[in-house]
């Protein structure tokens, strides 16, 4: 009872909370992630390997591809449909910012979606340049920097956001696959289903560990570590109170992702059933959770080509054209737009520092 009262006291006075030094060091590293990615550290050996290894794998897999036909297909893409793909993709960012604000509100953090929109975009920008999902940590750091909110709590909310994404993606994968293929699972696509199931099981185990094991294990750690753990746990668990609003928003976000792919296919004059579009979009997005490469580079492209050719019978050169154009819309455009936001952010930061 005393421990619970103490924990509630910690939560009722977040401004008195002092981060563990290791957390602050991690936050500082996150704060310079964008600089490292844009400047010379982007070309360090770890970053180079995270791009060169999957690139080599892509070249090995695609060594027999008719690249002339692939390039010709891309050149003939309908520009209006490409613009529509970009529009529906960028329309998801305000929804993501609003959803994040709703999740934060459950932890008694009163922020609005428009307050977080630029931060969400900067986080996506960093994720497109650096491996290990550092963009998620970076946007949590920016919230702490701008609004003075505990990093432990905001990271917990980001984890809850990612869990919600994965649950919806898994549900859409099952539904889309059932409609597209019926009860018979194609042997060549079993790996997709098994990977999704394994990921879902791991998520459930992690959730149970946070909810049941975390508080019991906390007594073996110092008070400040328990405080940080409590804030993280609160950020994760309290966020799920927003499910009635955040759940439908998440479904809209991922249906919009499928809509982006539908416009990419239309731009290339290719057709898939709606259920197939949803299946391909969510199956490939599962691999963006792999923190080995920026934005899942290499893994996502292989997944798109594999599912389109194996599951839906598209020619390899057409499937590669789809993967390339979709990544131009969803990754390289973010690097351009995010780079402009980054430059403005750096100018504002330099101006503030000069006034201090």
Beta strands, then each sheet from edge to edge (+ up, - down):
end
